């Protein structure tokens, strides 16, 4: 036995007090924003049939926690939320007219190596937009992702955009077979650029070969898209070149719409970005913060997924990692707004009936007003004052000194009525 009863399984952990409060407050802010854009919240089962999840991304399914239930069915803990939402669109929401806008806040599970900001169980918030084709649908979800980061006061963030059809078309134009394409995309995804360029130089020549070698470095402003379009305009009109040009045009159209949305300052192009060719069918994106070395949000277009659930329709969306977002906000010092707001009511252990009556009545009054209120009959005044300061409590009601007296964390004596007025006014004490 390699663990004790006091341990949690590797990659899993507990959240307590302020950690839970931070998550809840962040999700409430984002939920309000997403609802204001017409997105409806959905909740799907934590456990899905494995063959349902198999219709999604192969990479994420390979990391799923899978097991056989008592009926002999192979099931799994959901590793992501897009596929369950697609199943929902093809079942309970089948008769609901498109377009449909859905959002979720849910725990997902992946048996992968734990890392900073990402355990094996982690929290995702995301959106799925079904029924709107590119570029209109894609521009909407990107603009909404930008507004989501702004809503939680994240600074110094950026979204990188590309299109799977660009690299796929170029590889096809170069005559590179599917096995070699898989190898090259794998090298790009892992950031092994030296090995990637060496392999490309052996497989592709001419202008297409040069572009493929440059792909990892094609990051920056929207002008990169136009420059690549011009280069390909002079190439022979093959199927691969045509596909790459159509993808570039679609990406350019998305960027133009994002300029209209007023969010283009947060958007860059990264033509070397690679995602699952078998899953994504159009634009792809990743969201970063300057304070983290990994993505906070990712997504893209997946027009084939809904078809596998009996409802052919274009679809696009994104998901962000709540823990990673909170970590970025913490590093920026943006979590000061999220503080515990407890009110502490102290009554001596051997208090009089009068003390108890006053304390209980006041506690109920404050709860009715919407304040988090604790009644601590065993705390002595000094400990209570210390706790109030540590928790950044607004007010300490201390009935141990005299009935009806109120002492703020600054030790300033006031009346109960004055304290309630103060709370209603939103003034912080201490």
C-alpha positions in Angstrom: 0.0 0.0 0.0 1.6 3.2 -1.2 -0.7 5.8 0.4 -2.3 6.7 3.7 -6.0 7.5 4.4 -5.0 11.2 4.7 -3.8 11.4 1.1 -5.6 11.9 -2.2 -4.7 10.1 -5.4 -1.9 11.6 -7.4 -3.0 14.6 -9.4 -6.1 15.2 -7.3 -6.6 17.6 -4.4 -9.0 19.5 -2.1 -10.2 23.0 -2.3 -11.1 24.9 0.9 -12.6 28.2 1.9 -11.1 31.0 -0.1 -10.1 28.7 -2.9 -13.7 27.6 -3.4 -14.9 31.2 -3.1 -12.4 32.4 -5.7 -13.6 29.8 -8.2 -17.3 30.5 -7.5 -16.9 34.3 -7.9 -14.9 33.9 -11.1 -17.5 31.6 -12.6 -20.3 33.8 -11.6 -18.7 36.7 -13.4 -18.1 34.6 -16.5 -21.5 33.0 -16.4 -23.1 36.5 -16.4 -21.1 37.5 -19.4 -21.8 34.4 -21.4 -25.5 34.6 -20.6 -25.6 38.2 -21.8 -24.3 37.0 -25.2 -27.2 34.5 -25.5 -25.4 31.4 -24.3 -27.5 28.9 -22.3 -25.8 26.9 -19.4 -25.9 23.2 -19.7 -24.8 20.4 -17.4 -23.9 16.9 -18.6 -23.1 13.7 -16.7 -19.6 13.3 -15.3 -19.6 9.7 -16.7 -20.2 9.0 -20.4 -20.1 5.9 -22.6 -16.6 5.5 -23.9 -17.9 5.1 -27.5 -19.6 8.5 -27.2 -16.3 10.2 -26.1 -14.5 8.3 -28.9 -16.2 10.5 -31.4 -14.2 13.5 -30.1 -10.5 14.2 -30.0 -8.4 11.1 -30.0 -5.7 12.7 -27.9 -8.1 13.6 -25.1 -9.8 10.2 -25.1 -6.5 8.4 -24.8 -6.0 10.2 -21.4 -9.5 9.4 -20.1 -10.2 7.5 -16.9 -12.0 4.4 -18.3 -13.7 1.5 -16.5 -16.4 -1.2 -16.9 -19.6 -0.5 -15.0 -21.7 -3.2 -13.3 -23.7 -3.7 -16.5 -20.6 -4.5 -18.4 -20.5 -1.2 -20.4 -17.2 0.6 -21.0 -17.6 4.1 -19.6 -15.3 7.0 -18.8 -15.0 10.2 -16.8 -15.4 13.0 -19.3 -11.9 14.4 -20.4 -13.5 17.4 -22.0 -16.9 19.0 -22.6 -17.3 19.5 -26.3 -18.2 15.9 -27.1 -20.9 15.7 -24.4 -22.4 18.9 -25.6 -22.4 17.5 -29.2 -24.2 14.4 -27.9 -26.7 16.7 -26.2 -27.3 18.7 -29.4 -28.0 15.4 -31.2 -30.4 14.1 -28.5 -32.4 16.2 -26.1 -31.8 19.4 -28.1 -32.3 17.8 -31.5 -35.6 19.6 -32.0 -34.3 23.0 -30.9 -33.6 25.3 -33.9 -30.1 26.3 -34.7 -28.0 28.3 -34.1 -27.6 27.2 -30.5 -25.3 28.8 -28.0 -24.3 26.7 -25.0 -21.9 27.2 -22.1 -20.7 25.1 -19.2 -18.7 25.1 -16.0 -17.6 21.6 -15.1 -14.9 19.3 -13.8 -13.1 17.2 -16.3 -10.6 14.4 -15.8 -7.5 13.3 -17.7 -4.9 10.8 -16.7 -2.0 12.9 -17.6 1.1 14.1 -15.8 0.1 16.7 -13.2 1.5 20.2 -13.9 1.3 23.7 -12.6 -2.3 24.9 -12.9 -3.5 21.5 -14.2 -4.2 18.4 -12.1 -5.8 15.2 -13.3 -9.2 16.7 -12.2 -9.6 20.3 -13.2 -12.3 22.9 -13.9 -13.3 24.1 -17.4 -15.5 26.9 -18.5 -16.3 26.9 -22.2 -18.8 27.8 -25.0 -20.1 25.8 -28.0 -21.8 27.6 -30.9 -23.6 25.3 -33.2 -25.2 26.3 -36.5 -23.1 29.3 -37.5 -20.5 28.8 -40.2 -17.1 30.4 -40.6 -16.1 33.2 -40.4 -19.1 34.7 -38.5 -19.3 32.0 -35.8 -15.6 31.9 -35.3 -15.2 35.6 -34.9 -18.0 35.6 -32.3 -16.4 33.0 -30.1 -13.0 34.6 -30.3 -14.4 38.0 -29.4 -16.3 36.5 -26.5 -13.1 34.8 -25.3 -11.4 38.2 -25.2 -14.3 39.7 -23.3 -14.2 36.8 -20.8 -10.5 37.6 -20.0 -11.4 41.3 -19.7 -14.4 40.5 -17.4 -12.2 38.9 -14.8 -9.6 41.8 -15.1 -6.8 39.7 -16.6 -4.1 41.9 -18.1 -1.3 41.3 -20.7 -3.1 38.5 -22.5 -3.2 37.5 -26.1 -5.0 35.0 -28.4 -3.1 33.3 -31.2 -5.1 32.2 -34.3 -4.5 29.9 -37.2 -6.4 27.5 -39.5 -5.7 23.7 -39.8 -6.3 23.9 -43.5 -3.2 26.1 -44.1 -0.6 23.5 -42.9 -2.7 20.6 -44.1 -3.0 22.1 -47.6 0.8 22.9 -47.8 1.7 19.4 -46.8 -0.6 18.1 -49.5 0.8 20.4 -52.1 4.3 19.2 -51.3 3.2 15.6 -51.9 3.9 14.5 -48.4 2.0 11.3 -47.5 -0.3 11.0 -44.4 2.2 9.1 -42.3 4.9 11.8 -42.8 2.3 14.5 -42.3 1.5 13.0 -38.9 5.2 12.9 -38.0 5.7 16.6 -39.0 2.6 17.8 -37.1 3.8 15.8 -34.0 7.1 17.5 -34.2 5.5 20.9 -34.4 3.1 20.2 -31.6 6.0 19.2 -29.3 8.1 22.3 -30.3 10.9 20.2 -31.9 11.5 22.7 -34.6 15.1 21.6 -35.6 13.9 18.1 -36.2 10.8 19.4 -38.0 12.9 21.6 -40.4 15.4 18.9 -41.1 12.6 16.5 -42.0 10.8 19.1 -44.2 14.0 19.9 -46.1 14.2 16.2 -47.0 10.6 15.9 -48.2 9.7 19.3 -49.8 11.5 21.6 -52.3 10.8 24.9 -54.0 8.6 27.6 -52.7 6.2 25.2 -50.8 9.2 23.6 -49.1 10.5 27.1 -48.0 7.1 28.1 -46.6 6.9 24.8 -44.7 10.3 25.4 -43.2 9.3 28.9 -42.2 5.9 27.9 -40.7 7.2 27.8 -37.1 8.4 31.3 -37.3 5.3 32.8 -39.0 3.9 34.5 -35.8 2.8 38.1 -35.5 0.4 40.5 -37.1 -2.4 39.8 -39.5 -0.2 41.0 -42.4 1.5 37.6 -42.4 -1.7 36.1 -43.8 -1.6 38.4 -46.8 2.0 37.8 -47.4 1.5 34.1 -47.5 -1.5 34.5 -49.8 0.7 36.5 -52.2 3.3 33.7 -52.3 0.8 31.0 -53.0 -0.9 33.1 -55.7 2.1 32.4 -57.9 2.2 28.7 -57.3 0.6 26.1 -59.7 -3.1 25.6 -58.9 -3.1 22.2 -57.3 -5.7 20.8 -54.8 -3.3 21.4 -51.9 -2.5 25.0 -52.8 -6.2 25.7 -53.4 -7.1 24.3 -49.9 -4.3 26.4 -48.3 -5.5 29.5 -50.0 -9.1 29.0 -49.0 -8.0 28.5 -45.4 -5.9 31.7 -45.5 -8.9 33.6 -46.9 -11.2 32.3 -44.2 -8.6 33.2 -41.5 -8.3 36.7 -43.0 -12.1 37.1 -42.9 -12.2 36.2 -39.2 -9.5 38.7 -38.5 -11.4 41.4 -40.3 -14.5 40.7 -38.3 -12.5 40.8 -35.0 -11.4 44.3 -36.0 -15.1 45.2 -36.2 -15.6 43.7 -32.8 -12.9 45.9 -31.5 -10.7 43.1 -30.1 -7.9 42.9 -32.7 -5.4 44.4 -30.3 -5.5 41.1 -28.4 -5.2 38.8 -31.4 -2.1 37.6 -33.2 -1.5 35.0 -36.0 0.5 31.9 -35.3 0.6 29.8 -38.5 2.8 27.2 -36.9 0.1 26.3 -34.4 -0.9 22.6 -34.7 -4.0 20.7 -33.5 -5.6 17.4 -34.2 -6.3 17.3 -38.0 -8.9 14.5 -37.5 -11.0 16.7 -35.1 -10.6 20.4 -36.0 -11.8 21.4 -39.5 -11.1 25.2 -39.6 -9.8 28.0 -37.4 -8.0 27.1 -34.2 -7.0 29.4 -31.3 -5.0 29.5 -28.0 -5.2 32.1 -25.3 -2.1 33.1 -23.2 -1.1 35.4 -20.4 2.3 36.9 -20.3 2.6 35.6 -16.7 2.2 31.9 -17.6 4.2 29.7 -20.0 1.3 27.7 -21.2 -2.2 28.2 -22.6 -5.2 29.2 -20.5 -7.8 28.8 -23.2 -8.0 26.8 -26.5 -10.5 25.9 -29.1 -11.5 26.0 -32.8 -13.9 24.8 -35.4 -15.1 21.2 -35.5 -17.7 20.9 -38.3 -17.7 17.1 -38.5 -18.4 16.2 -34.8 -22.2 17.0 -34.8 -22.6 14.8 -37.9 -21.5 11.8 -35.9 -24.4 12.4 -33.5 -27.0 12.6 -36.3 -27.2 16.3 -36.5 -24.9 17.7 -39.3 -24.2 21.3 -38.5 -21.2 23.7 -38.3 -19.8 24.2 -34.8 -17.1 26.1 -33.1 -16.1 27.0 -29.5 -13.4 27.2 -26.8 -12.7 26.1 -23.2 -10.5 27.8 -20.6 -8.9 26.3 -17.5 -10.2 27.9 -14.4 -7.2 27.0 -12.2 -4.8 28.3 -14.8 -6.8 31.5 -15.1 -6.8 32.0 -11.4 -3.0 31.3 -11.3 -2.5 34.0 -14.0 -4.7 36.5 -12.0 -2.8 35.7 -8.8 0.6 36.4 -10.5 -0.7 39.7 -11.7 -2.0 40.6 -8.2 -5.5 40.7 -9.5 -7.1 38.5 -6.8 -7.2 41.2 -4.1 -10.8 41.9 -5.1 -11.7 38.4 -4.1 -11.7 38.4 -0.2 -13.6 36.6 2.4 -16.2 38.9 3.9 -17.1 37.1 7.1 -18.7 38.8 10.0 -17.7 37.4 13.4 -20.2 37.4 16.3 -18.6 36.5 19.6 -20.5 35.5 22.7 -18.8 34.3 25.9 -19.1 30.5 26.6 -21.0 31.3 29.8 -22.9 34.2 28.4 -26.2 35.4 29.7 -29.5 34.7 28.1 -29.6 38.3 27.0 -26.2 38.0 25.3 -27.4 34.9 23.4 -30.7 36.4 22.3 -29.0 39.5 21.0 -26.3 37.6 19.2 -28.7 35.1 17.6 -31.1 37.9 16.5 -28.3 40.0 15.0 -26.8 37.0 13.2 -30.1 36.2 11.6 -30.6 39.8 10.6 -27.2 40.0 9.0 -27.8 36.7 7.1 -31.1 38.0 5.9 -29.2 41.0 4.5 -26.9 38.7 2.6 -23.8 38.8 4.8 -21.7 35.8 5.7 -22.0 35.6 9.4 -20.3 33.4 12.0 -21.3 32.9 15.6 -18.4 31.8 17.8 -19.4 31.4 21.4 -16.1 29.9 22.6 -13.7 32.6 21.3 -12.2 35.0 23.8 -12.1 38.7 22.7 -8.3 38.7 21.8 -8.6 35.6 19.6 -11.7 36.9 18.0 -10.0 40.2 17.1 -7.0 38.3 15.7 -9.3 36.2 13.6 -11.3 39.2 12.3 -8.0 40.9 11.2 -6.7 37.7 9.5 -9.9 37.1 7.6 -10.2 40.8 6.7 -13.7 40.7 8.3 -15.8 43.8 7.9 -17.1 43.9 11.4 -16.5 42.1 14.7 -19.6 42.0 17.0 -18.3 41.3 20.4 -21.0 40.6 23.1 -18.5 39.4 25.7 -17.6 42.9 27.0 -21.1 44.3 27.3 -24.5 43.4 25.7 -25.1 45.3 22.4 -21.6 46.6 22.0 -19.9 46.4 18.6 -16.1 46.3 18.2 -14.6 46.8 14.7 -11.3 45.1 13.8 -9.6 48.4 14.5 -11.0 48.0 18.1 -13.2 51.0 17.6 -16.4 50.7 19.6 -19.7 51.4 17.8 -23.3 50.5 18.0 -25.1 47.7 16.3 -27.2 50.1 14.3 -24.2 52.1 13.2 -22.5 48.8 12.1 -25.5 47.7 10.1 -25.6 51.1 8.4 -21.9 50.8 7.7 -22.4 47.4 6.1 -25.2 48.6 3.9 -23.0 51.4 2.7 -20.4 49.0 1.6 -17.6 50.6 3.7 -14.7 48.3 4.7 -13.5 48.6 8.3 -10.3 47.7 10.1 
